[in-house]
Amino acid sequence: MASIINAASSGSGGLVSTADSSGVLQLQTNGTTALSIGTNGVLTLSNALPTGSGGTGLASFTSGGVVYASSTSALTTGSALVFDGTTFTTTGGGGIVATGANGIQANNAGGGAFQSTTGFMFLQSPTASGNGFIFRDTSAGSYAEYMRLNSTGLGIGTSSPGAKLDVQTAGVGIQLKQNATGSATYYVMDNTVETGGKRWRFGYTGAAAVSTFSLLNITDNVTSWIADSSGNLGLGVTPSAWGNQGPAFQIGYGALKQSYFSTTNNQVTLLNNAYEKQDTSYAYLLSTNKASAYKQIEGAHQWLTATGGTAGNAISFTQAMTLDTSGNLLVGTTSVTNSPSQGVQLANGSSIGAVLVGHANGTATGNYYASFSYNSSIIGSITQSGTTAVLYNTSSDVRLKENIADAASASTLIDALQVRQFDWKADGSHQRYGFVAQELVTVAPEAVHQPADPEEMMAVDYSKLVPMLVKELQSLRSRVAQLESQLKG
């Protein structure tokens, strides 16, 4: 039984101090123990000491729970915020919200860290070799870096970003799904800074084996270029099913579609209204339109033409012109020969230039080998004569002439001609009969070429003397006939 050490006056109130048989000192009021002092000197309060009296206002604590002010007059603790003396943890979906100017700051000279339970750590590293904010993976203890933000920019897959956004990865870089379950995947860049600027979408769609990558102007839904899985690039058009000789660059504009194709065997091909199929043959892009091709093949050049056809059908190109590696220009033929069966050759073989013209078997007499015109009228030509000769022609049609009369005697002119023999300075060769241009021009100027520049050499066209000689021959024959007649009389 407790003994009363000191009792207050009787009544409903008052303070009672008692000591029980165990030696515990108790202070009671109205029969309720308010404070106990045990034999070991431990002070026990029956109720929490209010914060206004210097207490915590708490009767008990949660293990590791962080104490915080729930009001201006009370503190509380719980399991949502836990600190075990080493690690600070938030549970139940809670987090840390920093509303101050400095936010949440780690002032460790070696780098401060905030780590999540999934193993990712946000690290601020102020060292000279690693400035920036770094995301690392700590789940395996490797501290592998995933992302870094420094004064240069944000680097993903690199610790030294070279731009404001630098993504370096062997796999997918920037990916935006069309929707959570959609099959299409897009890589997007929007340009909305400038007034009237376009918004662009980099698109990657379909399975890997047949995928395409495109740049789409999504402001007016126009595809600017598309690259397919074979590396073929279409500008304004989806690339055709090009063959696998190498990547192709195809251009499309309205109804006109051109294409540029480069192979891997030292050949570059420029095509119009055509593309190369998987079997390396060529097919039309559009119906009715004609097709053409230009090729560079190891230093040689080829020009090919084709008539119109049906889209998708095979093209039979004709090699219309060739410039080979020796500098020979071939038109209508593909090989150099001294007697071409057809076509024209500007030959440069063995440093000897030649113009070689061929007519195909069966070509009719009168077809041109060469034609010379003035003001759209032919004034001279070289034409085929049968199958064994040519004619060298100068304009002489009666429709080109007027005041036609018999020519005067050429005897005086013939007598004035100075027929010379001489040696050529260039090679020392001797010519037994010939004219000197400066002498002939005084007698037959129509047979002498006189350049406007006096420093250029004069030349003689011997054929222009033929009419004069014929006239003199006719005159001689007439005189001979008269003499013969007189002798017979």
C-alpha positions in Angstrom: 0.0 0.0 0.0 1.1 3.5 -0.8 1.9 5.8 1.9 1.0 9.5 1.8 4.0 11.6 2.2 2.2 14.9 1.9 -1.4 15.4 1.4 -3.3 18.4 0.2 -6.4 19.6 1.8 -9.4 17.4 1.3 -11.9 18.1 -1.4 -12.2 17.6 -5.2 -8.8 19.1 -6.0 -5.3 19.0 -4.7 -1.9 17.3 -5.2 -1.0 14.1 -3.5 2.6 12.8 -3.3 2.9 9.1 -2.5 5.5 6.4 -2.4 4.5 2.7 -3.0 6.2 -0.3 -1.6 8.7 -0.5 -4.5 10.0 2.9 -3.6 8.5 4.7 -6.7 7.6 8.2 -6.0 4.3 9.4 -7.6 2.7 12.7 -7.9 -1.1 12.5 -8.2 -3.9 14.9 -8.8 -7.5 14.0 -8.1 -6.4 10.4 -7.8 -4.6 10.3 -11.2 -0.8 9.8 -11.4 0.7 12.7 -13.3 4.4 11.9 -12.8 6.5 9.0 -11.5 10.1 8.8 -10.5 11.3 5.2 -10.4 14.0 3.7 -8.2 16.5 4.1 -11.0 15.7 7.8 -11.3 13.7 7.5 -14.5 11.2 10.3 -14.9 7.9 9.2 -16.4 5.0 11.5 -17.5 1.6 10.1 -17.8 0.8 12.6 -20.7 3.0 14.2 -23.4 4.8 17.4 -22.5 3.3 20.2 -24.6 5.7 22.1 -27.0 4.7 25.3 -25.2 6.3 23.8 -22.1 9.5 22.8 -23.9 8.3 19.3 -24.8 7.7 17.6 -28.1 4.0 17.0 -27.5 4.5 13.3 -28.5 3.8 10.3 -26.3 5.6 7.9 -28.7 7.7 7.8 -31.9 7.7 5.7 -35.1 11.0 3.9 -35.6 13.2 6.1 -37.9 10.3 8.4 -38.5 11.2 12.1 -39.1 9.6 14.5 -36.5 7.9 17.5 -38.1 5.6 20.3 -37.0 2.0 19.3 -37.9 0.8 22.7 -36.6 2.1 25.7 -34.7 1.6 23.9 -31.4 2.3 20.2 -32.1 4.9 17.9 -33.5 4.2 14.5 -35.2 6.1 11.6 -36.7 5.3 8.8 -39.2 6.7 6.1 -41.6 6.4 8.2 -44.9 9.6 10.0 -44.1 12.3 7.8 -42.5 15.9 8.5 -41.6 17.9 5.6 -40.1 21.0 7.7 -39.4 22.6 7.0 -42.8 19.8 7.0 -45.5 16.9 9.3 -46.0 13.9 7.5 -47.5 10.4 8.4 -48.7 7.7 5.8 -49.0 4.1 5.4 -50.0 4.5 7.4 -53.3 5.8 10.5 -51.5 8.7 12.5 -52.6 10.9 15.5 -51.9 9.7 19.0 -53.0 12.1 21.8 -52.8 10.5 25.2 -52.8 13.5 27.3 -51.8 15.7 29.3 -54.0 18.5 26.8 -53.7 16.3 23.7 -54.0 18.0 20.5 -52.7 21.7 21.0 -52.6 24.5 18.5 -52.0 27.7 20.3 -50.8 30.1 17.4 -50.9 33.3 18.4 -52.6 33.6 15.0 -54.3 30.0 15.2 -55.7 26.7 14.9 -54.0 24.1 12.3 -54.9 20.4 11.5 -54.7 19.6 7.9 -55.3 16.3 6.2 -56.0 15.3 2.7 -55.1 15.4 1.6 -58.8 19.1 2.2 -58.8 19.4 5.5 -60.7 21.3 8.3 -59.2 21.4 12.0 -60.0 24.9 13.3 -59.3 26.2 16.8 -59.3 30.0 16.7 -59.9 31.8 20.1 -59.5 35.2 18.6 -60.4 37.1 20.1 -63.3 37.1 16.8 -65.3 33.4 16.2 -64.8 31.4 19.4 -64.5 27.7 19.1 -64.8 24.7 17.1 -63.6 25.0 13.4 -64.3 22.5 10.5 -64.2 24.2 7.2 -63.4 23.0 3.7 -63.0 23.9 2.4 -59.5 21.8 -0.8 -59.5 24.8 -3.0 -60.4 27.4 -0.8 -58.6 29.0 0.1 -62.0 27.9 3.8 -61.8 27.5 3.8 -65.6 26.7 7.2 -66.9 23.4 7.7 -68.9 23.1 11.4 -69.3 25.1 14.6 -68.5 24.1 18.3 -68.5 26.8 20.9 -68.5 27.4 24.4 -69.8 27.8 23.1 -73.4 24.6 21.2 -73.6 22.8 17.9 -72.7 24.6 14.8 -73.7 22.9 11.4 -73.9 25.3 8.6 -74.5 28.3 10.9 -74.2 30.0 12.7 -71.3 31.2 15.5 -73.6 28.2 17.0 -75.4 29.2 18.9 -78.5 25.8 20.7 -78.9 22.9 21.9 -76.9 21.5 18.4 -77.4 24.0 15.6 -78.3 22.5 12.1 -78.6 25.0 9.4 -79.3 23.8 5.8 -79.4 24.1 2.7 -81.4 20.3 2.1 -81.3 17.3 4.4 -81.3 18.1 8.0 -80.5 15.0 10.2 -80.1 11.7 8.3 -80.3 8.1 9.5 -80.0 5.4 6.9 -80.4 2.2 7.7 -82.3 0.3 6.2 -79.4 0.9 3.8 -76.6 -0.1 0.8 -78.7 0.5 2.1 -82.2 2.8 0.4 -84.7 4.2 3.6 -86.2 7.3 5.2 -84.6 8.3 8.7 -85.4 11.4 10.9 -84.8 10.1 14.4 -84.6 11.7 17.9 -84.9 9.3 20.9 -85.0 10.5 24.3 -86.3 8.1 26.9 -85.0 10.5 29.7 -84.1 10.3 31.8 -87.3 7.1 33.4 -88.5 5.5 31.1 -91.0 8.1 28.4 -90.3 7.4 24.8 -91.2 7.1 21.9 -88.7 9.1 18.9 -89.7 8.7 15.2 -88.8 11.4 12.6 -89.2 9.5 9.4 -89.7 10.5 5.7 -89.4 7.7 3.3 -90.1 7.1 -0.4 -90.7 9.2 -3.5 -90.0 13.0 -3.3 -90.1 13.2 -5.2 -93.4 10.9 -2.8 -95.3 11.2 0.4 -93.2 11.6 3.9 -94.6 12.9 7.1 -93.0 11.3 10.3 -94.1 11.3 14.1 -93.6 7.7 15.3 -93.7 6.5 18.9 -93.6 3.5 18.3 -91.4 2.3 21.9 -91.7 0.9 21.1 -95.2 1.5 17.3 -95.1 4.1 17.3 -97.9 6.8 14.7 -97.8 10.1 16.4 -98.6 12.3 13.3 -98.8 12.2 9.6 -98.0 15.0 7.1 -97.5 14.2 3.4 -97.8 15.8 0.4 -96.1 18.2 0.0 -99.1 19.6 3.5 -98.6 17.8 4.9 -101.7 16.7 8.5 -101.2 13.7 10.1 -102.8 13.3 13.9 -103.0 9.7 14.8 -103.2 8.9 11.2 -104.2 9.0 7.7 -102.7 12.0 5.9 -104.2 11.1 3.2 -106.8 12.1 -0.4 -106.3 15.7 0.2 -107.3 18.1 -2.7 -107.9 20.8 -3.5 -105.4 23.7 -2.2 -107.4 24.1 0.8 -105.1 22.1 3.6 -103.4 20.0 5.8 -105.7 18.9 9.4 -105.4 15.5 10.0 -107.1 13.9 13.4 -107.7 10.2 13.9 -108.2 8.4 17.1 -109.1 4.8 17.0 -110.2 4.3 14.7 -113.2 8.0 14.9 -114.1 10.1 12.4 -112.2 13.9 12.2 -112.7 16.3 9.9 -110.9 20.1 9.8 -110.2 21.6 6.5 -109.6 25.2 5.6 -108.5 26.5 2.0 -108.6 29.3 0.5 -106.7 31.4 -0.6 -109.8 32.9 2.8 -110.7 29.7 3.8 -112.6 27.4 6.8 -112.1 24.1 7.0 -114.0 21.7 9.8 -114.5 18.3 8.7 -115.7 15.1 10.5 -116.8 11.8 8.7 -116.5 13.5 5.4 -115.7 14.8 3.4 -112.8 16.9 0.2 -112.4 15.1 -2.9 -111.3 16.4 -5.8 -109.1 17.6 -7.7 -112.2 19.6 -4.6 -113.3 17.3 -3.9 -116.3 15.6 -0.5 -116.7 11.9 0.3 -116.4 9.7 3.3 -117.2 8.5 5.5 -114.4 5.7 7.1 -116.4 3.7 6.0 -119.4 4.0 7.7 -122.8 7.0 9.8 -121.8 10.4 9.1 -123.4 13.3 8.0 -121.4 17.0 8.8 -121.5 20.2 8.0 -119.6 23.7 9.3 -119.1 26.5 7.1 -117.7 30.0 7.6 -116.5 31.9 4.3 -116.5 35.5 4.3 -115.4 36.4 7.5 -117.4 34.1 6.8 -120.4 30.8 8.6 -121.0 27.6 7.2 -122.6 24.4 8.9 -123.7 21.3 6.6 -124.2 17.8 7.3 -125.5 14.5 5.4 -125.7 11.0 6.0 -127.1 8.0 6.2 -124.8 6.6 3.2 -123.0 4.3 2.0 -120.2 5.1 2.6 -116.6 6.8 -0.5 -115.1 7.7 -2.0 -118.5 11.2 -2.7 -119.5 13.2 -0.1 -121.5 15.3 -0.9 -124.6 17.9 1.9 -124.6 19.9 2.8 -127.7 23.4 4.1 -127.1 23.2 7.3 -129.1 26.6 8.8 -128.3 29.8 7.7 -126.6 33.0 9.4 -125.4 35.5 6.8 -124.7 38.6 6.9 -122.5 40.9 7.7 -125.5 38.9 10.9 -126.3 37.0 9.4 -129.3 33.5 10.9 -129.7 31.2 8.3 -131.3 27.7 9.2 -132.5 25.4 6.4 -133.6 28.2 3.9 -133.1 30.0 2.4 -130.1 33.5 1.5 -131.4 36.2 3.2 -133.4 37.0 1.9 -136.9 38.4 3.5 -140.1 35.3 2.3 -142.0 32.3 2.7 -139.7 29.2 0.9 -140.8 27.1 3.9 -139.6 27.3 7.0 -137.4 29.9 9.6 -137.0 33.3 9.4 -135.3 35.6 12.1 -134.1 38.6 9.9 -133.7 41.6 10.7 -131.7 43.5 7.4 -132.0 47.3 7.5 -131.6 47.2 11.3 -131.6 45.9 11.3 -135.2 42.6 13.2 -135.4 40.0 12.1 -138.0 36.4 12.6 -138.9 34.9 9.2 -139.9 31.3 9.0 -141.3 29.5 5.8 -142.1 26.3 5.1 -144.0 24.6 1.8 -143.3 24.2 -0.9 -146.0 21.4 0.1 -148.3 21.6 3.8 -147.9 20.5 5.6 -151.1 22.7 7.8 -153.3 22.5 11.5 -152.5 22.5 11.2 -148.7 24.8 13.6 -147.0 28.2 12.8 -145.5 28.6 16.6 -144.8 26.6 19.7 -145.4 27.6 23.4 -145.3 25.0 26.1 -145.0 24.7 29.9 -144.9 21.6 31.6 -143.5 19.8 28.2 -143.4 20.6 27.5 -147.1 23.0 24.8 -148.2 25.9 26.2 -150.1 28.0 23.0 -150.3 28.0 19.4 -149.4 29.7 16.0 -149.6 27.2 13.3 -150.7 27.1 9.6 -151.3 27.4 8.6 -155.0 26.5 5.0 -155.4 28.3 2.6 -153.2 31.9 3.4 -154.1 32.2 7.2 -154.5 31.3 10.6 -153.1 30.5 14.0 -154.7 32.0 17.3 -153.5 29.3 19.8 -154.3 29.1 23.6 -154.5 25.7 25.4 -155.0 25.0 25.8 -158.7 21.2 25.5 -159.1 19.7 27.7 -161.9 17.2 29.0 -159.4 20.1 30.7 -157.7 21.3 32.6 -160.8 20.2 35.3 -163.2 21.7 37.1 -166.3 22.9 33.8 -167.6 25.1 34.2 -170.8 27.9 32.4 -172.6 31.3 33.1 -171.0 33.9 35.1 -172.8 37.2 33.6 -174.0 39.6 32.5 -171.3 42.6 32.5 -173.6 44.1 35.7 -172.1 43.6 34.5 -168.5 45.0 31.1 -169.3 48.1 32.7 -170.8 48.4 34.9 -167.6 48.4 31.9 -165.3 51.9 31.3 -163.8 52.3 27.6 -163.3 55.2 27.1 -160.9 57.3 24.4 -159.3 58.6 24.8 -155.8 59.6 23.1 -152.5 57.5 23.2 -149.3 59.4 24.7 -146.4 57.6 22.5 -143.8 59.0 19.2 -145.0 61.1 20.0 -148.1 58.9 18.1 -150.5 58.9 19.2 -154.1 55.8 20.1 -156.1 56.2 20.0 -159.9 53.1 22.0 -160.9 51.2 24.5 -158.8 50.3 28.1 -158.2 51.4 30.8 -155.8 48.3 32.4 -154.2 49.6 36.0 -154.4 50.2 35.5 -158.2 47.0 33.7 -158.9 44.8 36.2 -157.1 45.5 38.8 -159.9 44.3 36.5 -162.6 41.6 34.3 -160.9 40.6 35.9 -157.5 37.6 33.5 -157.3 40.1 30.6 -156.8 42.0 32.3 -153.9 41.1 32.5 -150.3 42.1 35.9 -148.9 41.9 36.0 -145.0 40.7 39.2 -143.4 43.8 39.1 -141.2 46.8 39.6 -143.5 48.9 37.6 -141.1 47.0 34.5 -141.9 48.0 32.3 -144.9 46.3 32.6 -148.3 45.0 29.4 -149.9 44.0 28.2 -153.4 40.9 26.2 -154.5 42.2 24.5 -157.7 38.6 23.4 -158.6 37.6 26.9 -159.3 40.0 26.9 -162.3 38.2 24.1 -164.0 35.5 26.2 -165.7 38.2 28.5 -167.1 40.1 25.5 -168.4 37.0 23.9 -169.9 36.2 27.2 -171.7 39.7 27.4 -173.2 39.5 23.7 -174.1 36.2 24.4 -176.0 37.8 27.3 -177.8 40.8 25.2 -178.8 38.5 22.4 -180.1 36.6 25.0 -182.2 39.7 26.4 -183.7 41.1 22.9 -184.4 37.8 22.0 -186.1 38.0 25.0 -188.4 41.6 24.1 -189.4 40.6 20.5 -190.1 37.7 21.8 -192.3 40.0 24.1 -194.3 42.5 21.3 -194.9 39.8 19.0 -196.2 38.5 21.8 -198.6 
